[in-house]
């Protein structure tokens, strides 16, 4: 009964979001895929449903006290918009990492915005504190059964429009949307499978269900800011345990390419949290099923869009960079440009570095950013460069696109480790004379190009000298050094993945332990995650 009441009530504040059949994703997955575009709501997300219904259930006295909430953005706009409709004051506490578009839009509905904390949980604690101090009525973004009931109106609309739906994929942050959708779906048709989808770096519900109790993650790390939650709702947890059929986690890399797919094939802007259900489609093993992916929101600022598009193009090998070392004499650049042009590559950026070697007449670096049609075309261009290069140049061609094992290091002169690594690399590659001639400001980034082809051998060689280079998309080196805070290798590597794309970071290896050090003025390691901005 409450779900029916909520479904009618939220119509006062929402726009119709009819299902959109996706031919592209249907062909990709072998299922019939429909999109529930909540990103097309007036506030840009589904959250207005729960907020509006919750406020409608309050007494006049509770509303007049003023409302306060905490949110990563979408619930904030929902509360602000609903409060405006009811003519009451709203205060919203948002994490400092909230995209600017969500902050500005929340303000545009008349709410007072307070920025506090790095993640939702910290903002929520502060909002509860303010509610107590100022006597405001707190509207929880998810851990509230009335809010969850309002969100459940989405399931009512899906089943009315597509009664034979087999799967509903729902994004999970704190669990409000998943609770409402899964509970109503199971009430209407127990055969419908409802799958929760979380970011791999913020899988609080998956961890809680595995533990059999509400569990708080120590940290969260994901580009899906709307679902970056450490703890699922304790009031909602029993419903989630009972009604969700499974939980899928999605890595950030999959969200990036899903954004590109949505823009190119559906001409829609969907924020990273809303893309969870799209990225999860490939994990559904069944075929010929009717699947609805809920696109929970589309509030993404232009800077984030730009970054995600660039990353997506790199992952699809439509933009990549090669680095070539050439003699510094007329005509060499034109030779390389002709090879790329003959392979139908489009040069979009050139960097010419004369300081890669002390003897610039012998070697200068040409770093070329190229636009291609995809993986095969990229390999064709690189193959042509290698085929047409001289024996010397062929060793130096390096990929900085999505090439597993690309290794990048930058050494600033320090007598012990810097020169030792150079000598080791020199002995392995036969560059002894060149390496010993390069001291101050020496870069061995391009001298380890063969790492792509002989990485196991190289790792063994470095390990013999207490230098360890694990590899995923790129490589991070661990050096033996001073005694500092100790972390295990896996944790250190994960931390490097998070931090080294932004700033230089170093880890020392001491025995079986890896010791975090921090930014080092003498030695900076850059972790390349398949793009050019960190090179």
C-alpha positions in Angstrom: 0.0 0.0 0.0 2.8 2.4 0.9 4.5 1.7 -2.4 1.3 2.6 -4.3 0.9 5.7 -2.3 4.5 6.7 -3.0 4.3 6.0 -6.7 1.4 8.4 -7.0 2.9 11.1 -4.7 6.3 11.3 -6.5 4.5 12.1 -9.8 4.1 15.6 -8.3 7.9 16.1 -8.4 9.2 13.8 -11.2 9.2 13.6 -14.9 8.2 10.4 -16.9 11.3 8.3 -17.6 10.0 5.7 -20.0 12.3 2.7 -20.8 14.7 3.1 -23.7 15.5 0.0 -25.7 19.3 -0.2 -26.3 20.1 -2.0 -29.6 23.8 -1.4 -29.0 23.9 -3.0 -25.6 21.5 -5.8 -26.6 23.8 -6.7 -29.5 26.9 -6.6 -27.2 25.4 -8.8 -24.5 23.0 -11.2 -26.3 20.1 -9.9 -24.2 17.3 -7.4 -24.6 18.6 -4.4 -22.7 16.4 -1.5 -21.6 17.6 1.6 -19.9 15.6 3.4 -17.2 16.9 7.0 -17.7 16.6 8.6 -14.3 19.4 10.9 -15.4 16.6 12.7 -17.3 14.8 13.8 -14.1 14.4 17.5 -13.5 17.0 17.3 -10.7 19.2 15.0 -12.9 18.7 11.9 -10.7 16.2 9.5 -9.1 16.9 10.9 -5.6 14.0 13.4 -5.7 11.6 10.4 -5.5 12.7 9.4 -2.0 13.3 12.9 -0.7 9.9 14.2 -1.9 8.0 11.2 -0.5 9.8 11.4 2.8 9.0 15.1 3.2 5.4 14.4 2.3 5.1 12.1 5.3 6.5 14.6 7.8 4.3 16.7 10.1 4.0 20.4 9.4 5.9 21.1 12.6 8.9 18.9 11.5 9.1 20.7 8.2 9.0 24.2 9.7 12.0 23.4 11.9 14.0 23.3 8.7 15.5 20.3 6.9 19.1 19.1 6.9 20.7 16.3 5.0 24.1 15.0 3.9 24.7 13.9 0.3 27.3 13.5 -2.4 25.0 15.5 -4.6 21.9 13.9 -6.0 20.0 13.5 -2.8 21.1 17.0 -2.0 19.3 18.3 -5.0 16.3 16.1 -4.3 15.9 17.5 -0.8 16.5 21.1 -2.0 14.0 20.8 -4.7 11.4 19.0 -2.5 11.9 21.6 0.2 11.4 24.4 -2.3 8.1 22.8 -3.4 7.0 22.7 0.2 8.3 26.2 1.0 10.7 25.2 3.8 14.4 25.9 4.4 17.0 23.2 3.7 20.7 22.8 4.6 22.8 20.3 2.8 26.2 19.0 3.9 28.2 17.7 1.0 31.7 16.1 0.8 34.4 18.5 -0.4 35.0 16.2 -3.4 31.4 16.7 -4.8 31.4 17.8 -8.4 30.8 21.5 -8.9 27.7 21.0 -11.0 26.0 19.2 -8.1 27.0 21.9 -5.6 25.7 24.8 -7.8 22.5 23.1 -8.7 21.7 22.4 -5.0 22.3 26.0 -4.3 20.0 27.0 -7.2 17.1 25.3 -5.5 17.6 27.7 -2.5 19.4 25.3 -0.2 22.3 26.3 2.0 25.4 24.2 1.1 28.1 23.3 3.6 31.1 21.4 2.3 32.7 19.0 4.8 34.8 15.8 4.7 36.2 13.8 1.9 33.5 11.1 1.6 29.8 10.9 2.4 30.2 9.3 5.8 32.2 12.2 7.1 29.6 14.7 5.7 26.8 12.7 7.3 28.4 12.8 10.8 28.7 16.5 10.5 25.1 17.0 9.3 23.8 15.0 12.3 25.8 17.2 14.6 24.4 20.3 13.0 20.8 18.8 13.2 21.2 18.3 17.0 22.8 21.7 17.6 20.2 23.7 15.5 17.1 21.6 16.0 16.8 20.7 12.3 14.9 17.7 10.9 17.4 15.3 9.4 16.5 13.6 6.1 18.7 10.6 5.6 19.7 10.0 2.0 19.2 6.2 2.1 18.9 4.6 5.6 15.3 5.5 6.0 12.3 3.2 5.0 10.2 6.1 3.7 13.0 7.3 1.5 13.5 3.8 0.2 9.8 3.4 -0.4 9.9 6.6 -2.5 12.8 5.2 -4.6 10.8 1.9 -5.0 8.4 3.8 -7.3 11.0 3.1 -10.0 10.3 -0.6 -9.8 6.5 0.1 -10.1 7.1 2.0 -13.3 9.5 -0.6 -14.8 7.1 -3.5 -14.1 4.0 -1.6 -15.4 5.9 -0.8 -18.7 7.7 -4.2 -19.0 5.8 -6.8 -17.1 8.0 -9.6 -18.4 11.3 -8.1 -17.2 13.8 -10.8 -16.1 16.5 -8.8 -14.5 16.7 -5.3 -12.9 20.2 -4.0 -12.3 20.3 -1.3 -9.6 23.3 0.8 -8.5 24.2 0.5 -4.8 25.7 3.2 -2.5 24.1 3.1 0.8 21.3 0.8 -0.4 18.1 3.0 -0.4 17.4 2.6 -4.1 18.3 -1.1 -4.1 16.0 -1.7 -1.0 13.0 0.1 -2.6 13.4 -1.5 -6.0 14.2 -5.1 -4.8 11.5 -5.2 -2.2 8.7 -4.0 -4.5 9.9 -6.1 -7.4 9.8 -9.2 -5.3 6.4 -8.3 -4.0 5.0 -7.9 -7.5 6.9 -10.8 -9.1 9.3 -13.0 -7.0 10.8 -14.4 -10.3 12.4 -11.1 -11.2 16.1 -11.1 -10.4 17.3 -7.9 -8.8 21.1 -7.4 -9.0 22.9 -4.8 -7.0 25.9 -3.2 -8.6 28.7 -1.5 -6.6 32.0 0.1 -7.4 34.9 -2.3 -6.8 36.5 0.3 -4.6 33.4 1.0 -2.5 31.7 -2.4 -2.1 30.4 -1.9 1.4 27.2 -3.9 0.8 29.0 -6.9 -0.7 31.4 -6.9 2.3 28.4 -6.7 4.7 26.5 -9.5 3.1 29.6 -11.7 3.1 30.1 -10.9 6.8 26.5 -11.4 7.6 26.3 -8.0 9.3 26.6 -4.3 8.5 30.3 -3.7 7.8 32.2 -0.4 7.5 35.0 -0.3 4.9 38.2 1.4 6.1 38.4 3.5 2.9 36.7 3.9 -0.4 38.3 4.7 -3.7 36.2 5.1 -6.8 35.3 7.7 -9.5 31.7 6.8 -8.9 31.3 9.6 -6.3 27.6 9.1 -5.8 28.1 5.6 -4.5 31.3 6.1 -2.6 29.8 5.0 0.7 31.7 3.2 3.5 28.7 1.7 5.4 25.3 0.5 4.0 22.1 1.5 5.8 21.6 -0.6 9.0 17.8 -0.2 8.7 17.9 -1.4 5.1 20.3 -4.2 5.5 17.7 -7.0 6.3 15.7 -6.1 3.2 18.8 -6.1 1.0 19.9 -9.5 2.4 16.5 -10.9 1.7 15.6 -9.4 -1.7 18.8 -8.9 -3.7 19.7 -12.0 -5.8 23.3 -11.0 -6.2 25.8 -8.2 -6.0 28.2 -7.4 -8.9 31.2 -5.1 -8.5 32.6 -2.9 -11.3 36.1 -1.5 -11.6 36.5 2.2 -12.5 38.0 1.3 -15.9 34.8 -0.2 -17.0 32.8 2.9 -16.1 35.1 5.0 -18.3 34.4 3.0 -21.5 30.7 2.8 -20.5 30.5 6.6 -20.5 31.9 6.6 -24.0 29.4 4.0 -25.1 26.5 6.0 -23.7 27.6 9.2 -25.3 28.3 7.7 -28.7 25.3 5.3 -28.9 22.6 7.0 -26.9 23.7 10.6 -26.8 23.1 10.7 -23.1 25.3 12.0 -20.2 25.2 9.5 -17.3 27.4 10.0 -14.3 29.8 7.3 -13.1 27.5 5.9 -10.4 24.6 5.7 -12.9 26.9 3.8 -15.3 27.4 0.9 -12.8 24.4 -1.0 -14.2 25.6 -0.5 -17.8 29.2 -1.7 -17.0 27.7 -4.7 -15.2 25.8 -5.9 -18.3 28.7 -8.0 -19.5 28.8 -9.9 -16.3 25.3 -11.3 -16.7 25.9 -14.9 -18.0 22.3 -15.6 -19.1 21.2 -14.9 -22.7 17.9 -13.8 -24.3 16.7 -12.2 -21.1 15.0 -8.8 -20.7 17.2 -6.7 -18.6 16.6 -3.2 -17.2 19.6 -1.1 -16.2 18.7 1.8 -14.0 20.7 4.9 -14.9 20.5 6.6 -11.5 21.7 10.1 -12.5 23.5 12.3 -14.9 25.0 15.1 -12.8 28.5 15.3 -14.0 30.6 18.4 -14.3 32.3 19.2 -17.6 35.9 18.8 -16.3 35.1 15.2 -15.2 33.4 14.5 -18.5 36.5 15.7 -20.3 38.8 13.5 -18.2 36.5 10.4 -18.6 36.3 10.9 -22.4 40.0 11.2 -22.7 40.6 8.1 -20.6 38.0 6.2 -22.6 39.6 7.1 -25.9 42.9 5.9 -24.5 41.4 2.6 -23.3 39.9 2.0 -26.7 43.3 2.8 -28.4 41.8 5.7 -30.2 44.4 8.0 -28.7 47.9 6.7 -27.8 51.5 8.0 -27.6 54.7 6.6 -28.9 58.2 7.8 -27.9 61.0 7.6 -30.4 64.7 8.5 -30.0 66.2 10.1 -33.2 69.4 11.7 -34.2 69.1 15.5 -34.1 69.5 16.3 -37.8 67.2 17.6 -40.5 64.8 15.2 -42.1 64.3 12.7 -39.2 61.0 14.1 -38.1 59.6 14.0 -41.6 60.5 10.3 -41.9 58.5 9.4 -38.8 55.6 11.7 -39.8 55.4 10.0 -43.2 55.3 6.5 -41.7 52.4 7.5 -39.5 50.5 9.3 -42.3 50.9 6.3 -44.6 49.3 4.1 -41.9 46.4 6.6 -41.7 47.3 7.8 -38.2 46.5 11.4 -37.3 49.1 13.2 -35.3 47.5 15.5 -32.7 50.5 16.4 -30.6 54.3 16.5 -30.9 56.9 16.9 -28.1 60.5 17.3 -29.1 62.9 16.8 -26.1 66.6 17.7 -26.8 67.6 17.0 -23.3 67.0 13.3 -23.0 70.7 12.8 -23.7 73.8 14.8 -22.9 74.9 14.2 -26.5 71.8 15.6 -28.3 73.4 15.1 -31.7 73.2 11.4 -31.1 69.8 11.2 -29.5 66.7 13.4 -29.1 63.3 12.3 -28.0 60.2 12.7 -30.2 57.0 11.9 -28.3 54.0 11.7 -30.6 50.3 11.5 -29.6 48.3 9.9 -32.3 44.6 9.4 -33.1 43.6 6.0 -34.3 40.5 4.0 -35.1 41.0 1.4 -32.3 43.2 -1.4 -31.1 44.0 -3.0 -34.5 44.7 0.3 -36.1 47.0 1.3 -33.3 49.0 -1.9 -33.6 49.2 -1.4 -37.3 50.8 2.1 -36.8 53.2 0.9 -34.2 54.1 -2.1 -36.4 54.9 0.2 -39.3 57.1 2.4 -37.1 59.0 -0.7 -35.9 59.3 -2.1 -39.4 60.6 1.1 -40.9 62.9 2.1 -38.1 66.6 1.4 -38.1 68.0 -1.2 -35.8 68.9 1.4 -33.2 65.6 3.2 -33.4 63.5 0.1 -33.2 64.6 -0.5 -29.7 63.4 2.9 -28.6 59.8 2.8 -29.8 57.6 2.8 -26.8 53.8 2.6 -26.4 52.2 4.6 -23.6 48.6 3.7 -24.5 46.9 0.5 -23.2 50.0 -1.6 -23.4 50.5 -4.0 -20.5 53.9 -3.7 -19.0 54.9 -0.2 -20.1 57.6 0.9 -17.6 58.3 4.5 -16.8 60.8 5.9 -14.4 62.5 9.3 -13.9 65.8 9.5 -12.0 67.4 12.7 -10.7 71.0 12.1 -9.9 71.8 10.4 -6.7 75.1 8.4 -6.5 73.9 5.1 -5.1 70.6 3.9 -6.5 70.2 6.0 -9.6 73.5 5.0 -11.1 73.1 1.4 -9.9 69.8 1.0 -11.8 71.3 2.6 -14.8 74.2 0.2 -14.8 71.9 -2.9 -14.4 69.7 -1.7 -17.3 72.8 -1.0 -19.3 74.3 -4.5 -18.8 71.0 -6.1 -19.8 70.3 -4.0 -22.9 73.9 -3.4 -24.0 73.7 0.4 -23.4 76.6 0.5 -21.0 78.4 3.4 -22.7 75.3 5.5 -23.1 74.2 5.0 -19.6 77.5 5.8 -17.9 77.6 9.1 -19.9 74.2 10.2 -18.5 74.4 11.4 -15.0 72.6 14.6 -14.0 68.8 14.6 -14.8 69.2 11.2 -16.4 66.0 9.5 -17.7 66.0 5.7 -18.3 62.3 5.7 -19.3 63.0 5.1 -22.9 65.9 2.7 -22.3 63.6 0.1 -20.8 61.3 -0.2 -23.9 62.0 -3.8 -24.3 60.2 -4.3 -21.0 57.1 -4.9 -23.1 58.6 -7.9 -24.6 60.9 -9.3 -21.9 59.3 -8.1 -18.7 59.8 -11.4 -16.7 63.5 -11.5 -17.5 63.9 -7.9 -16.6 62.0 -8.3 -13.3 64.2 -11.2 -12.3 67.3 -9.1 -13.1 66.2 -6.2 -11.0 65.1 -8.4 -8.1 68.6 -9.7 -7.8 69.7 -6.2 -6.9 66.8 -5.6 -4.4 64.8 -3.7 -7.0 61.4 -5.1 -7.6 59.1 -4.0 -10.5 55.6 -5.5 -10.5 53.5 -4.7 -13.5 49.8 -4.2 -14.4 49.1 -1.4 -16.8 52.4 0.1 -15.9 55.1 -0.5 -13.3 56.0 0.7 -9.9 59.5 0.1 -8.5 60.3 -0.7 -4.9 63.7 0.2 -3.6 65.6 -1.0 -0.5 66.0 2.0 1.8 65.4 3.6 5.1 63.1 2.2 7.8 59.7 3.9 7.7 56.1 2.9 8.0 55.7 -0.7 6.8 52.9 -2.0 4.5 52.5 -5.3 2.7 53.4 -5.3 -1.0 49.8 -5.7 -2.3 48.6 -2.7 -0.2 51.6 -0.6 -1.3 50.9 -1.4 -5.0 47.3 -0.5 -4.6 48.2 2.7 -2.9 50.7 3.5 -5.7 47.9 3.0 -8.3 45.8 5.5 -6.5 48.5 8.1 -5.9 51.3 7.9 -8.4 49.2 9.0 -11.3 48.9 12.4 -9.6 52.3 12.9 -8.0 55.6 11.2 -7.7 55.6 8.5 -5.1 58.2 6.0 -3.9 58.2 2.8 -1.9 61.3 1.1 -0.5 61.6 -2.7 -0.3 63.2 -4.1 2.8 63.2 -7.9 3.0 59.6 -9.0 2.3 58.1 -5.7 3.4 57.4 -2.6 1.4 58.0 0.7 3.2 56.1 3.8 2.2 58.2 6.9 1.9 56.4 9.6 0.0 57.4 12.2 -2.6 61.2 12.1 -3.0 63.2 15.1 -4.4 65.9 12.8 -5.7 63.9 10.0 -7.2 60.4 10.2 -8.6 58.5 7.2 -10.0 55.6 7.9 -12.3 53.0 5.2 -12.6 51.5 5.1 -16.1 47.8 4.0 -16.2 47.3 3.9 -20.0 47.3 7.6 -20.7 49.7 10.4 -21.6 49.2 12.9 -18.7 51.5 11.0 -16.4 54.4 10.4 -18.8 
